Amino acid sequence: MEIKKVCVVGIGVMGNGITQVSAQAGYDTSVVDLSDEILQRGLGNITKSLSKFVEKGKLTEEEMEEVVGRIKPTTDLKEGAKDADFVIEAVFERSDAKKEVFKELDEICPPDTILASNTSTIPISLLGSATKRPEKVMGTHFMNPVPLMRGVEMIRSLATSENTLNTSLEFIQSLGKETAVVKDSPGFVTNRLMPLILNEAAKMYEEGLSTVEDADKIVRLSFNWPMGPFQLFDLIGIDTICDVLEAVYTETGWERYKPAPIIRRMVEVGWTGRKAKKGFYEYTGWW
């Protein structure tokens, strides 16, 4: 099956990155969200991201305009997905919301369309159960920021066919990404590991072990990470990390994944990181 048209559902932090790399790879890409305001904000972020590539000499102004021209925003899921060959869902990390999207996509899309999810924790088999085509359902977990991070976790459920897996691998690799196939298990690989580190950092913060600046500094210097745990918290979104931890904890009952109270409190008051201009750090302007 040849992939020509791509649809991304959701233009949040991950969705706008996925939309960008799809359009950059030459695919006609529709992107769907709830309102024109949300879509315009997401498209603005894509333009800013592409502008950085132009500044660094990796894209010309003309190439940037071509990429933007391949992106078709819409608030109508049927309009965006009706003739797509590959759909990537990137809505909230909550199973009820994702299952509803998959149910609708199953009714809208042609029978051969592959339905993929950018979920970082939710079982692919659960999402596939909302459709009449579980063999066509995959997990494609991109890393943030999508235009810069090369790795993508490819999650195959018990029902995912060999053809779906191979087509998905070929497509994701065509976006300039490196793929790794993992089992359909809560949190997969990345979110069995990274949220534990961030959750422990939050517990240390609650204990007053150090300032967030010093904790980030020592991790950067000691482990050669490009950023520390609190910087990563703010980049990914404190609400996203909280959802991931809650999802794995609910699925497994493993206490180590129970979110630290400070994470929940910050989500409740809206201090979710860079996107809110306040998390463990405060932000102004464009980062």
Order of alpha helices (4+ residues) and beta strands (2+ residues): beta-alpha-beta-alpha-alpha-beta-alpha-beta-alpha-beta-alpha-beta-beta-alpha-beta-alpha-alpha-alpha-alpha-alpha
